[in-house]
């Protein structure tokens, strides 16, 4: 039997192990490299806190994707890198979600698949100078759209935005006051993209160097000309952190420990303006437990300041809306003042299960919420009584745990007049992980964005306070601390550009991608239509011959 020549070549190749198996091995190596490269940016966040690595961490991933042999392969390697990034960033959820964390990482990693294709489209092969210049805006804008989509509460919220890794860099914090964490992410992505062009595409080194120069100019300009908060009178804020309390009666013993620490604070500190307890510090509705309300009122009288506690209990926030809420409640010398904020944005799987009828099985493989918490309906700015100097009472804007990750929530509170932002949280399930320090670092960003000081008070975890520039005040309370501390916090006035203009960096990124789509669409329309093929010419012997053009 005669085997056609093309098939003979493939048959011989398969007998020698074949090019096909070699291609598979290469694909597997590239896939593993993509997962590892995608995980690198997580090192910029606490606990490692290698903030500088963010400016080079994406280079291996970008180099890999731009060299993909096809757009389809770039799509896959973008997805695999996204999986690596999600697992590295959220590995501390493994004890709670178990194998379901891998499923979530695979689903959320799909957000990076189109970005992988976009990277190859813009800088794959030998891009022109024009395309290289455009890539410095397009590739960061594509990444920002991923951050925007996954910032939706149902997809896990804005945890691990790339710009958040720069929380301890003063120049980056000043840039955040101009365009929020979004603008910092754009800067980091632009530097990474420019470095790839410098390394891999010789003909584009001039625009790449110019891109890095523009980033440096943006930092210097923000440092020099961005409006600064005007600090004024100081306020004394007490933070109470009971620490990890376990056992069958942990709710009661946690309350007792908070009461003990507050009394100790009253004995050694005077002239406090506010004392803050962490998330879930009270395990019963104060309207149903007047004895607890009386104990808190007595503490307020003793310490000479109102208490902001957090109630995690079944209650009725409004007629017909009975269920479990997490609520910030202000308690004064006479008892609860009536100021109450119910948490609006809940942690997926931790406080509710999306599409519980479909995904309810998650409760059998991890510590997912057995019952969905209920949501509040609006943010609340609470006003304390007149301060000790006879001035206007301090206006505070409470957030609960996960909500400190959302830039829009703190910006909204400041627009409503909040002078001090407060996040009440607890990380008792993740004490030995990266989560407590990552969570506390978000307060620095929110403070810098809004030009208002922020206190991050935890039941367990890391409690820390930052001034209106995002700089730490005093020493934080670490994860192994059970104690209380007082922070001397300067008030701040003025309006940051981010509070004034909002998410303009996000709209700019949308505009860049829209311009790219319009340019490519116009190019497609203007592409010349290929001429129809001429019919074959028949020879005298009846065989077809190619026409002569």
KEPAPA-274230 format. One record per residue (C-alpha): residue in three letters; x, y, z. Coordinates in pm, whole numbers, padded with zeros to 5 digits, always signed. Layout:
ALAXYZ...
//
This chain:
UNK+00000+00000+00000UNK+00135+00343-00096UNK+00122+00598+00184UNK+00092+00963+00071UNK+00412+01159+00131UNK+00261+01394+00394UNK+00127+01103+00594UNK+00459+00916+00560UNK+00639+01208+00725UNK+00391+01221+01012UNK+00406+00840+01048UNK+00787+00844+01065UNK+00772+01126+01318UNK+00529+00934+01537UNK+00759+00629+01539UNK+01045+00844+01670UNK+00834+00990+01947UNK+00694+01253+01714UNK+00692+01623+01700UNK+00345+01608+01853UNK+00473+01476+02186UNK+00750+01737+02182UNK+00492+02009+02127UNK+00293+01878+02421UNK+00601+01887+02645UNK+00674+02246+02538UNK+00313+02345+02600UNK+00322+02192+02946UNK+00644+02372+03032UNK+00504+02701+02906UNK+00183+02642+03102UNK+00373+02575+03426UNK+00587+02884+03359UNK+00272+03093+03310UNK+00127+02980+03645UNK+00454+03058+03823UNK+00497+03394+03649UNK+00141+03492+03738UNK+00211+03423+04105UNK+00511+03660+04126UNK+00319+03989+04180UNK+00174+03852+04506UNK+00516+03904+04666UNK+00460+04280+04655UNK+00179+04254+04912UNK+00211+04197+05284UNK+00333+03971+05439UNK+00642+03964+05211UNK+00590+04337+05135UNK+00849+04342+04857UNK+00682+04652+04710UNK+00963+04711+04460UNK+00911+04374+04294UNK+00577+04492+04153UNK+00765+04704+03896UNK+00934+04396+03747UNK+00710+04106+03858UNK+00497+04105+03543UNK+00793+04106+03305UNK+00834+03722+03291UNK+00461+03674+03228UNK+00453+03944+02959UNK+00762+03801+02785UNK+00609+03454+02786UNK+00272+03564+02649UNK+00418+03788+02375UNK+00618+03489+02248UNK+00313+03262+02227UNK+00301+03093+01882UNK-00068+03173+01834UNK-00331+03405+01973UNK-00511+03102+02113UNK-00200+03000+02306UNK-00162+03354+02442UNK-00525+03332+02555UNK-00449+03010+02746UNK-00130+03146+02903UNK-00312+03459+03014UNK-00567+03233+03185UNK-00301+03013+03348UNK-00114+03319+03475UNK-00438+03451+03621UNK-00485+03120+03805UNK-00136+03151+03952UNK-00202+03510+04062UNK-00535+03422+04227UNK-00397+03121+04415UNK-00088+03308+04537UNK-00295+03606+04648UNK-00570+03406+04821UNK-00383+03094+04937UNK-00477+03175+05297UNK-00840+03088+05210UNK-00744+02724+05154UNK-00838+02611+05511UNK-01186+02758+05460UNK-01260+02674+05095UNK-01037+02367+05045UNK-01047+02241+04686UNK-01310+02499+04594UNK-01033+02763+04602UNK-00886+02598+04291UNK-01224+02612+04120UNK-01259+02981+04204UNK-00904+03053+04085UNK-00976+02878+03755UNK-01296+03078+03705UNK-01149+03415+03803UNK-00831+03340+03609UNK-01039+03351+03292UNK-01047+03730+03331UNK-00681+03737+03228UNK-00731+03523+02916UNK-00836+03815+02687UNK-00553+04021+02837UNK-00304+03752+02731UNK-00436+03772+02376UNK-00418+04152+02391UNK-00052+04145+02500UNK+00045+03927+02205UNK-00163+04139+01970UNK+00011+04458+02080UNK+00377+04355+02131UNK+00410+04006+01986UNK+00672+03953+01714UNK+00828+04278+01590UNK+00579+04554+01669UNK+00607+04889+01497UNK+00703+05199+01692UNK+00344+05320+01677UNK+00211+04994+01817UNK+00479+04990+02088UNK+00385+05341+02199UNK+00017+05244+02203UNK+00092+04930+02405UNK+00219+05145+02694UNK-00140+05264+02737UNK-00337+04965+02603UNK-00180+04681+02807UNK-00215+04864+03145UNK-00570+04965+03051UNK-00659+04603+02975UNK-00528+04496+03317UNK-00726+04772+03485UNK-01046+04641+03329UNK-00973+04305+03493UNK-00930+04479+03829UNK-01253+04669+03772UNK-01454+04354+03692UNK-01319+04148+03980UNK-01379+04441+04216UNK-01746+04351+04199UNK-01845+04218+04538UNK-01982+03892+04393UNK-01642+03806+04243UNK-01451+03862+04566UNK-01415+04239+04571UNK-01107+04456+04511UNK-00866+04250+04717UNK-00513+04246+04576UNK-00537+04530+04325UNK-00184+04566+04193UNK-00152+04926+04311UNK-00236+04822+04667UNK+00110+04667+04698UNK+00253+05023+04706UNK+00081+05117+05034UNK+00411+05198+05207UNK+00563+05409+04926UNK+00501+05781+04997UNK+00520+05886+04630UNK+00269+05616+04530UNK+00034+05722+04811UNK+00046+06078+04687UNK-00040+05949+04338UNK-00334+05761+04494UNK-00468+06095+04622UNK-00488+06204+04256UNK-00647+05899+04091UNK-00697+05637+04359UNK-00542+05293+04367UNK-00641+05260+03999UNK-00385+05520+03893UNK-00113+05343+04091UNK-00199+05014+03916UNK-00170+05187+03579UNK+00174+05321+03673UNK+00301+04978+03780UNK+00172+04813+03462UNK+00321+05081+03240UNK+00667+05034+03392UNK+00644+04656+03344UNK+00534+04694+02982UNK+00814+04942+02909UNK+01073+04704+03056UNK+00950+04423+02828UNK+00995+04648+02524UNK+01344+04743+02642UNK+01440+04378+02684UNK+01272+04211+02388UNK+01216+04464+02108UNK+01526+04659+02014UNK+01354+04895+01772UNK+01115+05019+02045UNK+01367+05108+02313UNK+01327+05481+02267UNK+00948+05487+02328UNK+00997+05237+02612UNK+01248+05464+02783UNK+01013+05758+02722UNK+00732+05562+02892UNK+00942+05508+03204UNK+01031+05879+03202UNK+00660+05969+03184UNK+00590+05746+03487UNK+00869+05913+03683UNK+00736+06255+03582UNK+00386+06159+03698UNK+00519+06062+04041UNK+00720+06382+04076UNK+00428+06596+03958UNK+00188+06433+04204UNK+00439+06483+04483UNK+00490+06849+04395UNK+00144+06971+04297UNK-00126+06739+04431UNK-00335+06912+04701UNK-00224+06814+05050UNK-00455+06766+05349UNK-00441+07044+05605UNK-00386+06894+05948UNK-00544+07065+06248UNK-00646+06973+06604UNK-00565+06627+06726UNK-00802+06357+06842UNK-00726+06068+07075UNK-00859+05735+06954UNK-00850+05420+07165UNK-00841+05081+06992UNK-00934+04762+07178UNK-00814+04425+07042UNK-00915+04126+07259UNK-00725+03873+07045UNK-00821+03515+06971UNK-01076+03374+07212UNK-01197+03019+07146UNK-01428+02773+07309UNK-01800+02717+07347UNK-01854+03042+07538UNK-01615+03247+07322UNK-01874+03519+07246UNK-01928+03601+07614UNK-01560+03575+07704UNK-01467+03800+07411UNK-01706+04067+07538UNK-01563+04029+07889UNK-01210+04071+07757UNK-01305+04384+07563UNK-01467+04524+07876UNK-01156+04450+08081UNK-00923+04616+07828UNK-01145+04924+07804UNK-01146+04965+08184UNK-00770+04939+08183UNK-00764+05208+07913UNK-00981+05432+08133UNK-00742+05393+08426UNK-00430+05494+08235UNK-00557+05734+07966UNK-00748+06060+07991UNK-00933+06284+07747UNK-01018+06024+07485UNK-01247+06117+07196UNK-01352+05768+07091UNK-01290+05402+07174UNK-01326+05148+06891UNK-01390+04777+06927UNK-01339+04529+06641UNK-01580+04339+06422UNK-01820+04096+06596UNK-01711+04228+06936UNK-02073+04203+07061UNK-02259+03881+06994UNK-02616+03987+07074UNK-02856+04259+06962UNK-02830+04536+07221UNK-03205+04601+07197UNK-03270+04242+07299UNK-02994+04243+07565UNK-03029+04564+07770UNK-02782+04423+08022UNK-02504+04437+07761UNK-02612+04788+07659UNK-02592+04898+08023UNK-02243+04753+08061UNK-02125+04938+07751UNK-02283+05264+07871UNK-02102+05225+08203UNK-01774+05176+08015UNK-01842+05493+07816UNK-01893+05690+08136UNK-01582+05541+08288UNK-01356+05611+07990UNK-01515+05951+07922UNK-01578+05883+07553UNK-01831+05704+07333UNK-01767+05347+07221UNK-01806+05223+06863UNK-01877+04851+06891UNK-01973+04597+06627UNK-02274+04372+06673UNK-02289+04039+06490UNK-02631+03903+06577UNK-02983+03838+06464UNK-03186+04157+06476UNK-03456+04351+06297UNK-03303+04653+06126UNK-03640+04751+05982UNK-03995+04609+05994UNK-03998+04286+05796UNK-03617+04272+05765UNK-03518+04031+06039UNK-03195+03833+06011UNK-02827+03836+06099UNK-02656+04173+06049UNK-02308+04301+06117UNK-02361+04650+06253UNK-02147+04934+06381UNK-02328+05076+06685UNK-02234+05392+06874UNK-02279+05374+07251UNK-02258+05682+07475UNK-02284+05738+07852UNK-02661+05697+07831UNK-02653+05382+07617UNK-02685+05330+07239UNK-02720+05671+07072UNK-02932+05543+06783UNK-02644+05573+06534UNK-02612+05241+06358UNK-02455+05126+06033UNK-02539+04786+05885UNK-02273+04630+05665UNK-02365+04669+05299UNK-02108+04459+05112UNK-02071+04103+05227UNK-01789+03853+05181UNK-01882+03587+04924UNK-01897+03242+05085UNK-01781+03386+05419UNK-02104+03579+05488UNK-02331+03459+05210UNK-02320+03204+04930UNK-02393+03339+04581UNK-02665+03133+04412UNK-02699+02918+04724UNK-02940+02681+04549UNK-02658+02587+04310UNK-02345+02636+04522UNK-02479+02543+04864UNK-02271+02225+04858UNK-01966+02440+04941UNK-02068+02431+05307UNK-01987+02057+05313UNK-01622+02105+05206UNK-01527+02423+05390UNK-01624+02686+05645UNK-01868+02870+05421UNK-02164+03063+05563UNK-02441+02830+05679UNK-02686+03123+05665UNK-02673+03436+05451UNK-02621+03763+05638UNK-02847+04056+05550UNK-02726+04386+05406UNK-02762+04743+05510UNK-02910+04993+05268UNK-02695+05307+05295UNK-02368+05442+05438UNK-02386+05635+05765UNK-02178+05924+05900UNK-02203+05942+06280UNK-02150+06264+06474UNK-02008+06242+06825UNK-02093+06487+07102UNK-01903+06815+07117UNK-01532+06761+07173UNK-01348+06849+07492UNK-01250+07191+07354UNK-01609+07289+07285UNK-01579+07250+06907UNK-01805+07062+06672UNK-01833+06690+06737UNK-01613+06452+06545UNK-01780+06299+06237UNK-01683+05935+06177UNK-01750+05706+05883UNK-01762+05336+05981UNK-01688+05047+05746UNK-01700+04679+05839UNK-01411+04448+05751UNK-01420+04364+05378UNK-01561+04708+05297UNK-01228+04880+05355UNK-01111+04726+05027UNK-01363+04931+04825UNK-01227+05276+04728UNK-01570+05413+04645UNK-01711+05352+04994UNK-01453+05559+05180UNK-01472+05831+04913UNK-01851+05846+04956UNK-01818+05880+05335UNK-01571+06167+05302UNK-01800+06343+05055UNK-02071+06309+05320UNK-01850+06484+05574UNK-01660+06208+05755UNK-01347+06338+05931UNK-01225+05998+06048UNK-01266+05667+05867UNK-01294+05352+06076UNK-01278+04990+05964UNK-01385+04726+06217UNK-01255+04382+06124UNK-01158+04038+06250UNK-00926+03780+06096UNK-00937+03508+06361UNK-00969+03236+06095UNK-00651+03353+05922UNK-00424+03466+06207UNK-00113+03287+06081UNK-00153+03389+05716UNK-00081+03694+05503UNK-00440+03818+05544UNK-00417+04034+05864UNK-00131+04252+05738UNK-00279+04278+05388UNK-00607+04391+05535UNK-00450+04653+05761UNK-00245+04793+05472UNK-00565+04885+05287UNK-00634+05154+05549UNK-00319+05338+05440UNK-00448+05353+05083UNK-00796+05466+05183UNK-00645+05740+05401UNK-00416+05864+05123UNK-00694+05854+04863UNK-00937+06059+05070UNK-00704+06284+05270UNK-00862+06163+05595UNK-00704+05958+05875UNK-00822+05600+05911UNK-00826+05356+06201UNK-00827+04982+06133UNK-00952+04822+06456UNK-00963+04446+06478UNK-01106+04187+06709UNK-00806+03976+06609UNK-00545+04047+06348UNK-00350+04368+06302UNK-00490+04696+06435UNK-00328+05007+06288UNK-00397+05379+06244UNK-00283+05600+05954UNK-00282+05975+05910UNK-00430+06165+05615UNK-00114+06099+05409UNK-00134+05723+05464UNK+00157+05727+05711UNK+00137+05494+06014UNK+00073+05653+06355UNK+00226+05481+06655UNK+00281+05108+06670UNK+00023+04862+06536UNK-00122+04586+06751UNK+00013+04261+06604UNK-00170+03932+06556UNK-00042+03790+06886UNK-00154+04094+07089UNK-00444+04108+07329UNK-00450+04466+07446UNK-00551+04827+07388UNK-00367+05132+07259UNK-00433+05504+07217UNK-00338+05692+06901UNK-00292+06068+06874UNK-00447+06139+06535UNK-00442+06480+06364UNK-00765+06587+06197UNK-00741+06692+05833UNK-00930+06928+05606UNK-00925+06982+05233UNK-01036+06770+04941UNK-00813+06530+04748UNK-00838+06514+04369UNK-00959+06156+04396UNK-01249+06255+04621UNK-01329+06544+04390UNK-01307+06368+04052UNK-01357+06002+04142UNK-01251+05711+03922UNK-01130+05917+03627UNK-00835+05679+03575UNK-01080+05394+03511UNK-01274+05603+03259UNK-00946+05695+03090UNK-00855+05327+03056UNK-01198+05257+02908UNK-01137+05540+02660UNK-00800+05393+02557UNK-00954+05052+02485UNK-01245+05212+02300UNK-00999+05408+02083UNK-00809+05086+02006UNK-01131+04909+01907UNK-01232+05203+01685UNK-00888+05217+01518UNK-00885+04844+01448UNK-01243+04856+01322UNK-01157+05138+01084UNK-00851+04950+00967UNK-01064+04644+00896UNK-01316+04850+00697UNK-01044+05012+00489UNK-00871+04683+00413UNK-00882+04625+00035UNK-01116+04354-00083UNK-00918+04066-00242UNK-00978+04017-00616UNK-01175+03706-00710UNK-00961+03417-00827UNK-00943+03374-01205UNK-01091+03049-01342UNK-00834+02779-01423UNK-00714+02758-01783UNK-00764+02421-01950UNK-00479+02285-02160UNK-00514+02078-02473UNK-00473+01764-02262UNK-00762+01865-02031UNK-00550+01938-01726UNK-00589+02262-01530UNK-00313+02519-01543UNK-00270+02832-01336UNK-00370+03151-01509UNK-00091+03388-01605UNK-00125+03731-01437
//
